[in-house]
């Protein structure tokens, strides 16, 4: 499974969520007597950018140290030596965190729409099985 496949999958889900939310906003505008409850969309329930930003804050400070003109040469070298391995170690954890956040958003979105919990569980298990099978295919193709 390529990283681009995962990214396209999440972009597709984001597009569907965006279209659905725009349809709800349009329905509230055109048919105000329908009383569609869109309060779940307006709050910070689906905003996880703060947690991702908190995970990247130490790396951001190290790269700012590298680009700071008032910092000495050896400090920049030291920050660079620390920043590159830190980024390499941080990236896989961040990707797993983003995948978890995507699952959380998908689950809560389906719950807000009114999809039964059993169906959400079946969809989640199906996606997990698909992901595991793709990983197995990837590792079987990879030369050792």
C-alpha angles and dihedrals in degrees: 000000000000124000088236089060091055091046092050090049092054092044089052091051090047090051092052091048091049093050091047093050092047089051090053092049091049092048090051090050097046098035109030091163090065090075096212109188107228097160092116090062096050101056130068093270093112098034109104097152091105094061092048090048091051090054091052097043097093091049091047091053091052092051091046088055089054093053096041109112093203094061122091125252096251092049089054091049091049092048090049092049089053098038100056098053089040090055091048091051094042097050100071092047091048091050091051089048091051091049089051091049089049090053091048092051092047093049095047091045092053090046091051091049089053102251110157117256093239091058091048089052092050091049092048093049090048092053091047092050090048091050093048092049090050091050090050090050091049095051092046091054095046113097114234 
